[in-house]
């Protein structure tokens, strides 16, 4: 299982503690293309590729585990990957409806950029009241509703931006 990954030349942030059902929601297509393209180029297509612009670091959940990532869906707004023959699913998307497939609050990540184009990542569990496992306190529908209403600071309805 893919436990963590980062692209230090794109962002100082990193994705850690990834779950078996990781959903990464981007605020717009430009960011999805940038991070999604780096994910595809370095973790899926050619993990040995050397690029001066982008480095990729990743960590597995078990020692000596091989990483086998295959694209299931590559669509303009959503990339869905299968990791190690179904052991893990990773969804990169601008479509907040993907939130309805949450199985745990630890599944959801947000990606946005600030006014200086610095890319920031944060997890749903970074918010007060959302750091427990499960969906007993907040259903997937609640989290979807809060997200499309701007509560978590990523989605503002302008995701069509290139």
C-alpha positions, 0 to 999 in steps of 0.5 A, a space after each residue: 500500500 502507498 503510505 505517503 508521497 510528495 513532490 518537493 519541487 512542486 510543494 513543501 507539503 506531503 501526503 502521509 497516512 494514506 488510506 485504502 480509499 484515498 480521495 484527493 480533492 483539488 480546487 481546480 483543473 490546473 492543480 489537478 493537472 500539475 499534481 495528477 500529471 506528476 503522480 502519473 509520470 513518476 508513480 505510475 509510468 516511470 518510477 525511475 524517470 529523472 526530471 530536474 523540475 519534479 522529484 518524487 518521494 514515496 513510502 510504502 506501508 511495509 518493508 520490501 513491498 513492491 509498488 504496482 499502480 495502475 490507472 483505472 480511469 483517466 478523465 479530464 476531471 478525475 484520475 482513479 488508480 488501483 494500487 497493488 491489485 485492489 489493496 488501495 484506491 487513490 482518486 485525484 479529482 476536482 469533482 466533490 461528488 467523489 466525497 460520497 465514496 468516503 469510508 473514513 474521515 482519514 480518506 479525504 485530502 484537499 489541495 489548493 494554492 495561495 495567491 503566490 501559487 504555492 500549493 498546499 495540501 491538508 487532510 479533513 482530519 486537520 479540522 477540529 472535530 474530524 480527527 476520529 476514525 469512521 463516519 459516525 459523527 459526520 456522514 459522507 453526505 454531511 462532509 460533501 455538503 460542508 465541502 461544496 459550501 466552502 467549509 474546508 477551504 478548498 472548493 469554491 465552485 470555480 474548479 473549471 479554471 485551467 
